[in-house]
Amino acid sequence: MSAQKAAQVVARLDVPSDEGDLSQQHHEEWIFLNRNTIDIKLLREISDALLRIEQGTYAVCLECEEPISVKRLDAVPWARYCVTCQENVATRAALGEPVGEYQGADR
């Protein structure tokens, strides 16, 4: 989405003329907001990884404290967990158990 279109979505400059236009506008707003939420989460994950580098704990699983594989870090450089622990964390989250989403929140 272009910056101009994003600004229109946020400012609601284009007034919908019918239900189809209104539906399209709501859909564009939903995409815009979800995209920003994903971007913010990714920036937090990267920031947290940079903090772990500073602390000397980067590439160490926060769950089992074992090294995270280079292959995993190549794929997901901000990974907090090894593959096994990530699967366990995802399972717990799916079951509704509390999972620390953002470790650097107390900064």
Secondary structure, DSSP 8 states (H G I E B T S, - for coil): --HHHHHHHHHT-S---SHHHHHHHHHHHHHHHHHHHHHHHHHHHHHHHHHHHHHT-TTB-TTT--B--HHHHHH-TT--S-HHHHHHHHHHHHTT----S-GGGG-
